[in-house]
Amino acid sequence: MADVLLRLEKDRRYREVIFQLLLRLRECIEDVIPSLGTIARLYGQDGRVPDAFFRGATKLLEDLVSADEYRALKVLVDLLLQHTKPNTPTLVEIGIHEGQCVLNVAPDVSAGVLAGKLPWTEENQEIAPRLFRLLRDHHLASEPEGRIGTLAPDNCMRIERVTFERLHQILV
């Protein structure tokens, strides 16, 4: 404990990481606390000052209102990692196709090519528009330049693979 207090006193970057984390802890659901600890550890170890990703990710975690939302976010990030290529902008669409909930991923947004329809539970289907909005609101994703299909803009987002790779590191 003395080491932590000494570091807080002397290291402005570490102090900022801990301060930002404490702000998030007061309002978050219990399920996200390990993830907040992970991001604080990653930034604290590297001596990094909280940047746009840190602020966006911690605010996203703070804004999740249920364990179901947290689990759906983890499923979304895992699916995106499995079905996209590194260093590729990705357009994601969530919807119902032929009576099934699906997640469509277009790894080559400019070509509009679908990677395929991925399984997505009905429960996640209801949560997805809110997750997409939170990801956009906290600058972790953006509005799509186009859509994969005919779904409403709320059911679409554009996200960089590097962003969900970083999210994957902290979602425990």
HELIX and SHEET records of a PDB file:
HELIX    1   1 ALA A    2  LYS A   10  1                                   9    
HELIX    2   2 ARG A   12  LEU A   25  1                                  14    
HELIX    3   3 GLU A   30  VAL A   32  5                                   3    
HELIX    4   4 ILE A   33  ASP A   46  1                                  14    
HELIX    5   5 ALA A   52  ASP A   63  1                                  12    
HELIX    6   6 ALA A   67  GLN A   82  1                                  16    
HELIX    7   7 GLU A  122  ASP A  137  1                                  16    
HELIX    8   8 PRO A  153  ASN A  155  5                                   3    
HELIX    9   9 ARG A  161  ILE A  170  1                                  10    
SHEET    1   A 4 LYS A 117  PRO A 119  0                                        
SHEET    2   A 4 GLN A 100  ALA A 106 -1                                        
SHEET    3   A 4 PRO A  89  HIS A  97 -1                                        
SHEET    4   A 4 CYS A 156  GLU A 160 -1                                        
END                                                                             
